[in-house]
């Protein structure tokens, strides 16, 4: 009953659409990855993050300490849909709570996987 009462109360307000929109915008901002300070375009992921360039990507772009923060995929990351990441043996995902989940595989994905 508590949830229903909260929704009914919200819908009684004239600005309920704006309130829902603002809540979603705030939530999305909290979930966005930390890579905004790393680079401006998703193309830089290809230049800096592939492990074929080294265990922590291209050392001229990032220090090992920056690697997981800048190369992790998260909601809102400019590099979220980078196809070259499928060829990586390890990929990092930023979780909604801010932590990093590192996924590793034995080898590179093949086109039919």
SULZIQUI-V323145 format. One record per pair of residues at least 4 apart in sequence whose ideal C-beta (glycine too) atoms are under 7 Angstrom apart, sorted by sequence separation. I is the first residue (numbers start at 0). J is the second residue. D is the distance in whole Angstrom. If there is no record, write none. Layout:
I | J | D
I | J | D
This chain:
0 | 4 | 6
1 | 5 | 6
2 | 6 | 6
3 | 7 | 6
4 | 8 | 6
5 | 9 | 6
6 | 10 | 6
7 | 11 | 7
14 | 18 | 6
15 | 19 | 6
16 | 20 | 6
17 | 21 | 6
18 | 22 | 6
19 | 23 | 6
20 | 24 | 6
21 | 25 | 6
22 | 26 | 6
23 | 27 | 6
24 | 28 | 6
25 | 29 | 7
26 | 30 | 6
27 | 31 | 7
42 | 46 | 7
43 | 47 | 6
44 | 48 | 5
45 | 49 | 7
50 | 54 | 6
52 | 56 | 5
53 | 57 | 7
56 | 60 | 6
57 | 61 | 7
61 | 65 | 4
65 | 69 | 5
66 | 70 | 6
67 | 71 | 6
72 | 76 | 6
94 | 98 | 5
108 | 112 | 5
10 | 15 | 6
38 | 43 | 4
52 | 57 | 4
53 | 58 | 6
56 | 61 | 6
61 | 66 | 5
9 | 15 | 5
12 | 18 | 7
50 | 56 | 7
55 | 61 | 7
72 | 78 | 7
84 | 90 | 5
93 | 99 | 6
94 | 100 | 6
49 | 56 | 6
72 | 79 | 6
48 | 56 | 5
55 | 63 | 4
61 | 69 | 6
91 | 99 | 5
92 | 100 | 5
9 | 18 | 7
47 | 56 | 5
91 | 100 | 7
47 | 57 | 5
56 | 66 | 6
91 | 101 | 5
92 | 102 | 7
46 | 57 | 6
55 | 66 | 4
89 | 101 | 6
90 | 102 | 5
47 | 60 | 3
89 | 102 | 7
46 | 60 | 6
47 | 61 | 6
56 | 70 | 6
89 | 103 | 5
88 | 103 | 6
88 | 104 | 6
72 | 90 | 7
88 | 106 | 7
72 | 91 | 7
73 | 92 | 7
88 | 107 | 7
71 | 91 | 4
72 | 92 | 5
73 | 93 | 3
70 | 91 | 6
71 | 92 | 6
72 | 93 | 7
86 | 107 | 5
48 | 70 | 4
71 | 93 | 4
86 | 108 | 7
85 | 108 | 5
67 | 91 | 5
44 | 70 | 7
37 | 65 | 7
71 | 99 | 5
37 | 69 | 4
67 | 99 | 5
44 | 78 | 4
49 | 83 | 6
33 | 68 | 5
34 | 69 | 5
41 | 77 | 4
45 | 81 | 7
40 | 77 | 6
41 | 78 | 4
44 | 81 | 5
50 | 87 | 6
45 | 83 | 6
49 | 87 | 7
50 | 88 | 6
32 | 71 | 6
50 | 89 | 7
41 | 81 | 6
32 | 73 | 3
31 | 73 | 6
34 | 76 | 5
30 | 73 | 7
31 | 74 | 6
32 | 75 | 6
34 | 77 | 7
30 | 74 | 4
31 | 75 | 4
32 | 76 | 4
34 | 78 | 7
30 | 75 | 7
27 | 74 | 7
27 | 75 | 6
33 | 93 | 7
32 | 93 | 5
30 | 95 | 5
